[in-house]
Amino acid sequence: MDSDSRVTFKGWYSRGYLPHLDSGNSLQSITFRLADSLPQEKLMQLEHDLVRMPKTEMELERRKAIEQWLDSGMGACLLAHPALAQLVQDTLLRFDGERYRLIAWCVMPNHVHMLIEPMIPLSPIVQSWKSYTGREGRKTAAELGLGAPGLASGRFWMREFWDRFIRNDEHLQQVIRFIHENPVKAGLCAAPAEWRWSSAHPPLGAPSPSSAH
């Protein structure tokens, strides 16, 4: 995938519920998750429970429920293994400044949060991440003897991903806090800077928050 000015952005579009904006001058919050992170029966029950809600409320409640399930650690949580978390983080960092500007990220045990300013359309960016990490992730999991439903059939990530454009500065700060605090909320660490696979974590060689003055 090459950065090419001839590639056009979608602009405003909808996947049937909330509006999305695919634009070269909008910041985008993105979440994608492992294939086994949510059992199909739970998703089906959720859709049944939400069916009578207005579409805008339905999507917000759907995301809230799924985020709670993800944070509870459903599935094999392959990204809890350092080698797989590092693979995903290195991939996200690889094209920073070329295909997108990377603002914030967090690799959780069974999903990934990103905040970027795209330089090319969003779907090819996410597809590139998932294609490479899915292929290399399956190899690494096999070498480490890790198993998860879906790996045998070649599935590493869920096909879909969530994306929301950033409305204003207040929304931007909210999303950054949400991304950085996700490991704390999930009970994985006591402070955002402690989570190694996050933009809140001090760079290698930087002083820790406790030692900095």
Residue pairs with C-beta under 8 A, 6 or more apart in sequence:
1 99
1 120
1 124
1 125
1 127
1 128
3 98
3 99
3 119
3 120
4 120
7 120
7 121
7 124
8 121
9 22
9 23
9 24
9 121
10 20
10 22
10 121
10 122
11 21
11 22
11 23
12 19
12 20
12 21
13 19
13 20
13 21
13 22
14 20
16 55
17 55
17 56
17 58
17 59
18 56
18 59
18 164
20 163
20 164
20 165
21 28
21 165
22 118
22 121
22 122
22 123
23 118
23 165
24 118
24 119
24 120
25 117
26 117
26 118
26 165
26 166
27 103
27 115
27 116
27 117
27 165
27 166
27 172
28 114
28 115
28 116
28 117
28 118
28 122
28 163
28 164
28 165
28 166
29 113
29 114
29 115
29 162
29 163
29 164
29 165
29 166
29 175
29 179
30 113
30 114
30 115
30 116
30 122
30 126
30 161
30 162
30 163
31 111
31 112
31 113
31 114
31 161
31 162
31 163
32 111
32 112
32 126
32 129
32 130
32 157
32 158
32 160
32 161
32 162
33 70
33 110
33 111
33 112
33 157
33 158
34 75
34 76
34 77
34 78
34 79
34 110
34 111
34 148
34 156
34 157
34 158
35 148
35 149
35 150
35 155
35 156
35 157
35 158
36 74
36 75
36 76
36 110
36 148
36 149
36 150
37 69
37 70
37 74
37 75
37 110
37 111
37 158
38 66
38 69
38 70
38 74
38 75
38 158
39 74
42 69
46 62
46 65
46 66
47 62
50 58
50 61
50 62
51 58
53 61
63 162
70 108
70 110
70 111
71 108
71 182
71 185
71 186
72 186
73 109
73 110
73 186
74 110
75 110
75 148
75 149
76 110
76 146
76 147
76 148
76 149
77 109
77 110
78 84
78 109
78 110
78 137
78 141
78 146
78 148
79 85
79 88
79 107
79 108
79 109
79 110
79 111
79 112
79 197
80 109
80 110
81 141
81 144
81 146
82 196
83 140
83 144
84 137
84 140
84 141
84 146
85 107
85 196
85 197
86 197
87 133
87 136
87 137
87 140
88 107
88 112
88 129
88 133
88 137
88 197
89 105
89 107
89 197
91 129
91 132
91 133
92 102
92 105
92 107
92 112
92 114
92 129
93 102
95 125
95 128
96 102
98 119
99 118
99 119
99 120
99 125
99 128
100 116
100 117
100 118
100 119
100 120
100 125
101 116
101 117
101 119
102 114
102 115
102 116
102 199
103 115
103 116
103 117
103 176
103 199
104 113
104 114
104 115
104 175
104 176
104 179
104 180
104 199
104 200
105 112
105 113
105 114
105 115
105 179
105 198
105 199
106 112
106 113
106 179
106 180
106 182
106 183
106 195
106 197
106 198
106 199
106 200
107 197
107 198
108 182
108 183
108 186
108 188
109 188
113 178
113 179
113 182
114 179
115 166
115 172
115 175
115 176
115 179
116 125
118 125
122 163
126 161
126 163
130 156
130 157
130 161
133 156
133 157
134 156
134 157
135 156
137 156
138 151
138 154
138 156
141 147
141 148
141 151
142 151
150 156
166 172
166 175
179 198
179 199
180 192
180 198
180 199
180 200
181 192
183 189
183 192
183 194
183 195
183 198
184 190
184 191
184 192
184 195
188 195
189 195
191 209
192 198
192 200
192 201
193 200
193 201
193 202
193 208
193 209
194 201
195 201
202 208
202 209
